[in-house]
Amino acid sequence: MKCLIFGSLPLTQGFGLVGFETYPKATLEQVETVLDTLLSHQEAAFILLESHLTRTSTGELLPILSKVRREATQIVVTEIPSLSEPDTHRRSIEELIVRVLGETVLTPPSST
């Protein structure tokens, strides 16, 4: 199984030390190309994507990610936050919860 990480140089360096195949300074095009190759060769992979590499410039999920999630049970893809903006990261599941149940569901109750 391949382990890959796409993202900024500082983020990918640490994962490279533990054996991940790294794509520092990755682009959306690189993500699409590698995922398409993995799909066509039916390779197993665990892939980490820095959050800015999961969406197009219009904010939509990359089409190749949708395809991987539909067709490839042997490929696991997960988002990780940028080192420079860890508090601004919102996972896809959080976005779904907010759309269905509202923002207040994710807000912790105040302790008084």
Residue frames as qw, qx, qy, qz and C-alpha x, y, z in Angstrom:
[[0.000, 0.890, 0.455, 0.000, 0.00, 0.00, 0.00],
 [0.387, 0.404, -0.021, 0.829, 1.22, 3.47, -0.86],
 [0.280, -0.774, -0.401, 0.402, 1.11, 6.30, 1.66],
 [0.382, 0.422, 0.225, 0.791, 1.13, 9.74, 0.07],
 [0.160, -0.749, -0.380, 0.518, 0.86, 13.32, 1.29],
 [0.331, 0.569, 0.317, 0.682, 0.16, 16.42, -0.77],
 [0.290, -0.906, -0.290, 0.108, 0.68, 19.85, 0.74],
 [0.049, 0.958, -0.256, 0.117, 3.09, 22.54, 1.75],
 [0.566, 0.481, -0.596, 0.305, 6.79, 21.83, 2.17],
 [0.166, -0.432, 0.664, -0.587, 6.85, 22.05, 6.00],
 [0.808, -0.079, 0.274, -0.515, 3.86, 19.71, 6.30],
 [0.919, 0.304, -0.223, -0.113, 5.14, 17.09, 3.87],
 [0.292, 0.614, -0.667, 0.303, 8.68, 17.01, 5.30],
 [0.450, -0.349, 0.663, -0.487, 7.57, 15.46, 8.57],
 [0.897, 0.151, 0.251, -0.330, 5.52, 12.78, 6.86],
 [0.675, 0.598, -0.432, 0.005, 8.42, 12.03, 4.54],
 [0.055, -0.567, 0.747, -0.342, 10.50, 11.11, 7.59],
 [0.598, -0.086, 0.705, -0.372, 8.07, 8.32, 8.43],
 [0.382, 0.002, 0.871, 0.309, 7.99, 6.90, 4.91],
 [0.477, 0.705, 0.425, -0.307, 5.23, 8.78, 3.10],
 [0.477, 0.314, 0.437, 0.694, 5.69, 9.59, -0.59],
 [0.088, -0.669, -0.286, 0.680, 5.64, 13.39, -0.50],
 [0.345, 0.612, 0.441, 0.559, 4.34, 16.01, -2.90],
 [0.271, -0.550, -0.249, 0.749, 5.58, 19.31, -1.44],
 [0.135, 0.420, -0.157, -0.884, 4.15, 22.49, -2.91],
 [0.297, 0.279, 0.893, 0.192, 1.48, 20.30, -4.50],
 [0.289, 0.134, -0.224, -0.921, -1.01, 21.58, -7.05],
 [0.728, 0.212, 0.367, -0.539, -4.57, 20.52, -7.82],
 [0.697, 0.517, -0.403, -0.289, -3.29, 19.16, -11.14],
 [0.181, 0.405, -0.877, 0.183, -0.80, 16.89, -9.34],
 [0.471, -0.010, 0.705, -0.530, -3.53, 15.58, -7.07],
 [0.770, 0.394, 0.076, -0.495, -5.78, 14.85, -10.05],
 [0.555, 0.544, -0.612, -0.143, -3.00, 13.14, -12.03],
 [0.019, 0.312, -0.903, 0.294, -1.84, 10.90, -9.17],
 [0.562, 0.105, 0.607, -0.552, -5.37, 9.93, -8.12],
 [0.755, 0.463, -0.138, -0.443, -6.31, 9.15, -11.71],
 [0.420, 0.484, -0.768, -0.004, -3.21, 6.95, -12.06],
 [0.219, -0.172, 0.856, -0.435, -3.98, 5.12, -8.80],
 [0.698, 0.267, 0.339, -0.572, -7.54, 4.52, -9.98],
 [0.713, 0.513, -0.345, -0.332, -6.53, 3.23, -13.39],
 [0.398, 0.392, -0.817, 0.143, -3.96, 0.85, -11.89],
 [0.778, -0.457, -0.314, -0.295, -6.31, -0.16, -9.04],
 [0.477, 0.252, -0.600, 0.591, -3.58, 0.50, -6.48],
 [0.539, -0.699, -0.456, 0.115, -4.21, 0.64, -2.75],
 [0.347, 0.376, -0.188, 0.838, -3.29, 3.94, -1.12],
 [0.340, -0.754, -0.448, 0.340, -3.68, 6.06, 1.98],
 [0.360, 0.468, 0.162, 0.791, -3.60, 9.72, 0.97],
 [0.242, -0.687, -0.375, 0.573, -3.43, 12.88, 3.06],
 [0.305, 0.598, 0.327, 0.665, -4.40, 16.13, 1.35],
 [0.142, -0.225, -0.295, 0.918, -3.83, 19.55, 2.82],
 [0.280, 0.600, 0.646, -0.379, -7.31, 21.05, 2.91],
 [0.253, 0.686, -0.126, -0.670, -6.75, 23.64, 0.16],
 [0.090, 0.318, -0.819, -0.470, -6.08, 20.76, -2.28],
 [0.243, 0.270, 0.923, -0.125, -9.54, 19.21, -1.97],
 [0.311, 0.755, 0.486, -0.312, -11.60, 21.92, -3.67],
 [0.491, 0.502, 0.359, 0.616, -11.65, 23.77, -6.95],
 [0.182, 0.087, -0.083, 0.976, -11.32, 27.54, -7.18],
 [0.415, -0.390, -0.305, -0.763, -15.14, 27.75, -7.00],
 [0.417, -0.348, 0.575, -0.612, -15.22, 25.80, -3.73],
 [0.918, 0.048, -0.109, -0.378, -16.54, 22.54, -5.16],
 [0.758, -0.356, 0.540, 0.084, -15.04, 19.19, -4.22],
 [0.072, 0.498, -0.716, -0.484, -12.48, 18.08, -6.79],
 [0.833, 0.195, -0.181, -0.486, -14.29, 15.80, -9.27],
 [0.582, 0.320, -0.742, 0.090, -11.53, 13.17, -8.99],
 [0.115, -0.201, 0.762, -0.604, -12.11, 12.97, -5.21],
 [0.717, 0.101, 0.221, -0.654, -15.79, 12.25, -5.78],
 [0.786, 0.338, -0.458, -0.243, -14.83, 9.58, -8.29],
 [0.300, 0.329, -0.828, 0.340, -12.33, 7.99, -5.90],
 [0.356, -0.098, 0.634, -0.680, -14.89, 7.92, -3.09],
 [0.794, 0.215, 0.035, -0.568, -17.47, 6.30, -5.40],
 [0.850, 0.392, -0.318, -0.153, -15.28, 3.78, -7.21],
 [0.540, 0.446, -0.632, 0.331, -12.16, 2.95, -5.20],
 [0.779, -0.597, -0.100, -0.163, -12.55, 1.04, -1.97],
 [0.866, -0.080, -0.119, 0.480, -8.78, 0.50, -1.91],
 [0.335, 0.383, -0.084, 0.857, -7.98, 4.23, -1.76],
 [0.362, -0.757, -0.476, 0.263, -8.54, 6.20, 1.44],
 [0.292, 0.479, 0.025, 0.827, -8.31, 9.99, 1.21],
 [0.378, -0.760, -0.459, 0.262, -8.48, 12.36, 4.15],
 [0.181, 0.838, -0.010, 0.515, -8.02, 16.10, 4.56],
 [0.615, -0.419, -0.336, 0.578, -5.62, 17.65, 7.03],
 [0.008, -0.982, -0.157, 0.105, -5.42, 21.32, 8.00],
 [0.504, 0.685, -0.207, 0.483, -2.66, 23.64, 6.91],
 [0.627, -0.234, -0.414, 0.617, 0.07, 24.20, 9.49],
 [0.158, 0.128, -0.056, 0.978, -0.36, 27.94, 9.06],
 [0.454, -0.195, -0.049, -0.868, -4.15, 27.95, 9.56],
 [0.185, -0.065, -0.975, 0.103, -5.12, 24.96, 11.71],
 [0.171, 0.346, 0.642, -0.663, -8.10, 26.69, 13.32],
 [0.438, 0.384, -0.133, -0.802, -9.78, 27.59, 10.02],
 [0.210, 0.117, -0.915, -0.324, -10.03, 23.99, 8.82],
 [0.666, 0.054, 0.385, -0.637, -13.51, 22.52, 8.65],
 [0.236, -0.078, 0.945, 0.214, -13.90, 18.90, 7.63],
 [0.309, -0.114, -0.640, -0.694, -16.48, 17.84, 5.06],
 [0.358, -0.426, -0.829, 0.060, -18.54, 16.07, 7.69],
 [0.137, -0.438, -0.408, 0.790, -18.76, 19.29, 9.72],
 [0.179, 0.134, -0.310, -0.924, -20.06, 21.14, 6.66],
 [0.384, -0.259, -0.794, -0.394, -22.74, 18.49, 6.18],
 [0.313, -0.458, -0.723, 0.412, -23.79, 18.65, 9.84],
 [0.019, -0.347, -0.148, 0.926, -24.06, 22.45, 9.70],
 [0.279, -0.011, -0.526, -0.803, -26.19, 22.28, 6.53],
 [0.453, -0.327, -0.799, -0.221, -28.54, 19.72, 8.06],
 [0.505, -0.573, -0.596, 0.249, -28.70, 20.72, 11.72],
 [0.066, -0.964, -0.063, -0.249, -27.35, 24.27, 11.90],
 [0.381, 0.609, -0.456, 0.525, -24.17, 25.91, 13.19],
 [0.466, -0.612, 0.349, -0.535, -25.23, 25.79, 16.84],
 [0.985, -0.121, -0.086, -0.084, -24.93, 22.00, 16.94],
 [0.793, 0.260, -0.264, 0.483, -21.13, 22.29, 16.67],
 [0.012, -0.684, 0.285, -0.671, -20.86, 25.07, 19.23],
 [0.455, -0.125, -0.787, 0.397, -19.90, 23.77, 22.67],
 [0.380, -0.807, -0.418, -0.173, -22.26, 24.76, 25.48],
 [0.092, 0.687, -0.349, 0.631, -21.03, 27.61, 27.64],
 [0.595, -0.262, -0.670, 0.358, -19.92, 26.66, 31.10],
 [0.188, -0.640, 0.064, -0.742, -21.55, 28.85, 33.72]]
